[in-house]
Every structure is written in structure tokens, then in C-alpha cells.
Amino acid sequence: MWMFDGLSDRLSGIFDGLKKRGALKEADVVSALREIRVALLEADVALPVVKEFIDGVRERAVGEEVIRSVTPGQMVVKIVHDHLIGMLGGDASKDQSAPQLPMDDSGLNLAGVSPVSILMVGLQGSGKTTTTAKIAKRLSGRDKKKVLMASLDVYRPAAQQQLVVLGQQTGVTVLSPIMGEKPVGIAKRAMQTGRQEGYDVVLLDTAGRLHIDFELMSEVAAIRDVAKPTETLLVTDAMTGQDSVNIAREFNEKIGITGIVLTRVDGDARGGAALSMRSVTGCPIKLMGTGENLDALDVFDAARVAGSILGMGDVVGLVEKARDVIDEQEAEKLAKRAMKGLFTLEDMAAQLKQLRKIDDIGGLMGMIPGMSKMKKQMSQVNVDDKGIAHQEAIILSMTQKERRLPKLINGSRRKRIAAGSGTSVQEVNRLLKQFKQMSVMMKKMGKGGGLKGLMGGGMPPGMMPGR
Amino acid sequence: MSWFDRLKAGLGRSTERLSNGITDLFHNRKLDQDTLDELEELLIMADMGVATASRLSKALAKNRFDQDITPQEVRAALAGEIATILEPAAKSLEINPAHKPYIVLVCGVNGSGKTTTIGKMAKQFRDQGRSVMLAAGDTFRAAAIEQLQVWGERAGCTVVAREQGGDAASLSFEAVQRAKAENIDVLMIDTAGRLQNKANLMEELMKVVRVIAKQDDTAPHAVMLVIDATVGQNAHNQVEVFKRMVSVTGLVLTKLDGTAKGGVVVGLAEKFQLPVYAVGVGETIDDLHPFDAKTFANNLMGID
């Protein structure tokens, strides 16, 4: 049951005793709801939103489907999960099919006379500038829009310079900063440039500000009045705590936001702020930042965030992502060989190659439930992009004979392999040790048959929990 | 406005909610389970976390259950309890002159306020009459180097920098060498923001530490983890992982001038026993102040 280490574990404790009784009592539901409450609070969902959520679940949980269910624990988890996805998704799904953007599924509203503008707002350090560049890249690349970016952040040192650099990195034009120009002035100049030079979209990156800073909130309201944006996006860190409701409410009341962008979803925060903000503003979460790379911007995925809030991991997303990149036949072949005890270093190299196709191992790891508990093991086996490349290089530096008969690899061969792969003898040793462990594990799996299903056997056992 | 007023003004907003809530709760009524549950919730809303909030409300229950209690008494009792937890954490970063340069490594997740904190702290060291050098170790984020250079100018100290995309470890190596050669008192090394679950980025940070230690095996003398007060329970993961990987010696809590009160620091202090070197309460160079347990606790509970 390593797959569901969050809410399910909590609930299964409560419901375990029920199997014999076979019926749910009111008191059982009450204690289940209390566990759900704690799980949500630990995930940083704001308390008022937790209460609203619990009320919604209570209605459905006392219904007959739970009482009659053989596994009331799982049934309640499902209800909670579905309810959560419902609350997170809301209108976002409707927006995604909006007619004005048949090519884009990000749900950004770009309907209007060109240039339309997108206003980026949020607290300091929430990731506005990076997100601005990511959106610009997405709109200019994928959607073939002519995009202009402008930095209105005249406060933080080198903020304008940051956007200029990001413009070079993304190939998107950035309005040249003029020393001493005020934010409203910059907004005017950006819109004017946009009109004169035929841009489709103008992205306005504003300075980070506190929602209670009257002066700066008035400033951004003035910017809004000048630019008349079709989208005003509140950029929020997925790590945000209970204050998320205040932040979202204030920004929405004072400026009027049209959507939320959740950043740092690739971290290990549970991301309850997403639910809080969605709930108090009624605004859809449109996009999420999933990495430091400027391509790492995805359409908001309610299921993934719901899983993370409940501490369940996104198993579905994981399997889908794996299926996208892993050659199923190849994986099946490998698995069969492994089960027969025929696992060689060549097979391991093939596995690593498959694994490397997943562009962001770290990101993938984050989706595997229970992984947080294995952080230490993970760092020992070097499961990250670089580590895998090194491991592959080591195996490729061996002779064919060595790969089939690792016993041959003595001290001097190890030295040669290390030199050939640009690694160290220690790393070669570590790989050989890991290979040995994997072979043993493979054999065991062959007998027990257990863990093979998850990824069609393509997942190296070194990454399997419970090793 | 003094920093104290600003902190109070900021704290006041969430405190209002918190203390109004408590006032509603205890209109001279008996302390019963329902009341305690609600009290616990109010503490949770200050980001204290379920475990800490539950511990605090239970401590109150132990002494006062079934007694009449006024809202003021509840607040005072809780503030006292919180101050006691936080007291050991109220330690500023003391520069030990035996180490020259005294090397401070600054780390944290993206957007927590590392560079700004370095600028403010450098100014304080300068005001104490020390020579300070800054190393622009955030070689990843666009214009992070320029940002630190501006702070260097403001605080009046040299900034060691190379081009963006360079190797942070070798930059740090060079900075330590230069600081030694130039007889600098304090060297502060900025690093790129990194999420604690990114193994390769954490490895990179550990490499910076190793490289520094190669030149002075007592260094880095302080490893400062910068935490945004807006962050919720993930702060626990941040401290845990950074501490394990690079032996964090103390925290700085930033952005306390908002409505987020950083109640999470109560749980952090209990769990990790790390000092809070300073708190950030604004964007200007003087907006960094020592962490005072009693002030923090009182303001949190709405006591003047």
C-alpha cells in the first residue's frame, strides 16, 4: 500500500475495524471527516475553505454508496478526490474549450483588438518574471503570436534587466527600459509600441507587491486602467500557506483577476493554496510552473494537484507520462529477460536509456507517492538526470564482454572504464554494486511477480520503493 | 514608521482575525472541548501547523479546563507559551573575528529573498565597521548577478562576480581567495534559489560547501536558510532537507510585513532548534531586524 501514503492511510486506519461490522455509523463518518480536515490543513488549504470542503464531502459521504461499499475507506477517498478535482477545476475546463483559442488549451483569453494585454501580478518572489517569459515563449512558439514583453518593475534591483535577459533566452522582444520611467508610463509605451509595431499580445510584468500596500495596489490598478488587459493573472507560489485566501481576495477585490498561475508545482509542497485561491476568487487556475526551464509551463492539471494535496501522488499522471516515453515492447522484453535471471549490464544500459527519455526525472519522482520518504535512498542511487547520464556513460565505456560478464571487471579495468567515461572508480564501483542489487531484486521479482505492472516492467527496480 | 510599528501593523491584520476570533470564542465562558477545537483552528490559521496548534491548545486545556477564562487570559497564556518556545531561537548572527574572512553561505528556495537579505545584512555588518565582500553565486537566474551588484553598491562592499551560467563552486572558491587576500572580515555567498527536492541542485550546493571547506576547513562558518513567511507547512521540508544537506546554522524569516505571520516558525523552532538570525520587514536596506521572541509572540496574539 505504499501508493497511498497520505489520506488513504489515515482513513484505512479508521475503516479497518469496519470490515467486520460491514456498516458505517455516523461516528465513523465524523472521525473520517476529522482526518480529511487534518490532511487538508497539513496541505496548507486555508481553514475556511477546508470547512466548506468538508461540508460538501459530508453530504456525499453519508450517502448509501459508502455504507454499502466493501471498502468504505477507499470509497471516501474517492469521494474526497472527486470533490477536490471538482472544486479545483470548475470553470477552467469550460474556458479551455473557449472558441477564441482553438489552438491553445491554456485557457488564456486573447480575444480583442490587437494588441491584447496580459497583466501579471503577485507578491514578491512568487515567480512573475519567470512566468511572464514562459507564457511569452508559449504564445510565440506554440501559438505563433507576435509577443512583446515589458517590465514595469522599477523597484527591485535589476528586475528590468532580468526580463531583458529572459527575452534573449526566449527570443521574445522586450520593450527597452528607459531609466526613470514610471510603471504607468511604461505600460502606456508598451501598448503604444504594441499597436504601432503590430504585436498580438503585450505581456506586462509588474513589481512584486503586498496586497495590503495601498500605494502599490493603486499603482497596479492604474496600470490596469491604461492597458485594459484581457487577462490579469495572479502568480502564486504553490508553497503558500494559510494567507493564500487573504492574498487572493485582496488582489481580486482591488485589481480584479481573471486567472491564477500556480508556480513551483515541481516542488514537494502539497499545494493547498491552489484550492484556497480558487475557492475565494472563483477564478480558474489556468497554468502551472513545473520547473526552472523556460518550457516548464503546463496547463493546470486538477488531478495532479488534487493528488498532491491529498498526499496521494499522481499515479495516473505518472503512468501516462511513463507510457509516453517508454517503448513498451522494449520494456516488456527487458522485464522478461530480467525475470529469467538474464539481466545484464547491457539491459541496464537499455533501461537507463529509456529512463533518460523522461526529460525531468526529478519531476517524475515528485509524482510518485511515497517518494518523499525515500529521498535518502534516491540520492544514494543518484536518480537524477545527470546521475543517469553518468551511469550510462560508464556502461558504454565497457567492452561488450565486460557488459555480459561483469565478473571480469577487475581493478585496472575499473580504472580504464572510469577514465573512458569521465567518472571516478568509486562511481564505477557504485554502478556495479547497484547492478548486482538490481539483478538480485529482479530475480526476486521474477519469483514473486509483484511490482512489474506499474510501468510494463520498464521501471528499474533500483527506483522501486521497499528495496 | 519604525520597524516595530511596521511589524505590528502587519501582524495586526492577521492578529485582528486571530484575536477577534478568540474574543468571540471566550466571552467568559467555560473552556470546553468545542472551544478548544476552535482555538486550535485559529492557531492553524496563523500557519502554526496542526501538530503545534494542537499542542498549544492542549497545554492551555491542561491548566484551565472547565474554568471560566477571559479572552485576555487566553491570549496572554498562549503568547507566553509561544514566547517560551521561541526564546531559544532569538539569536542574531554573531561574527566570530577569529575567522577571517567569516564566511556566510546563503541558501533557500526560489523567491524567498536571499539576495535582498544579503544586501540588508551586508549593510549592518558595514555599519559595525566590518569590511564585507559579496559573492554572486546565483549564476543561474537571469540578472541575479546585477541585482547583487546593486545591493553591493548600496551597502558599500565589493561584489565578486562572473558571467551568468558560470560554475557557482568555482566562483565561491575565487571569492574566498580574494577575501583572504584582501583581508576581508565577512564574506557572504549568494546562491541560486533551489527547491529542496531537486537532487542535482542540492548536490550542486553541497559542492559549493566542499569547495569553501577546502580553503578553510572551519568554513562555511554560518549557513543561512532564508524562508518566506508566506510559505506554509512546506517550510518544514525546506529546513529539514537544507539542514541535512548543507548543515544550516540559522534561519532568516522574510516578508513579515505582509499579512502572513510566519506562524510556521513556532513549529520550526520546536522541531529543529535553529536560531532565527533576523526577520525581513520590507524592501529597503534597513528593513532587517533581530528576531525578538516576546514581541513576535505578543504581536501574533494581539497583545500590545
Interface residues (C-beta under 8 A of the other chain):
Chain A: V38 L41 E42 A43 D44 A46 L47 L123 Q124 G125 S126 G127 T129 Y155 R156 P157 A158 A159 Q161 Q162 L163 V164 V165 L166 Q169 L210 H211 I212 D237 M239 T240 G241 Q242 D243 N246 I247 R264 D266 G267 D268 A269 R270 G272 A273 E292 G362 M365 G366 S372 K375 M378 S379 N382 V383 D384 D385 K386 G387
Chain B: G10 R13 S14 E41 I44 M45 A46 D47 G49 V50 V109 N110 G111 S112 G113 F140 R141 A142 A143 A144 E146 Q147 Q149 V150 W151 Q164 L195 Q196 N197 K198 A199 N200 M202 E203 D228 T230 V231 G232 Q233 N234 A235 N237 V241 K255 D257 G258 T259 A260 K261 G263 V264 E283
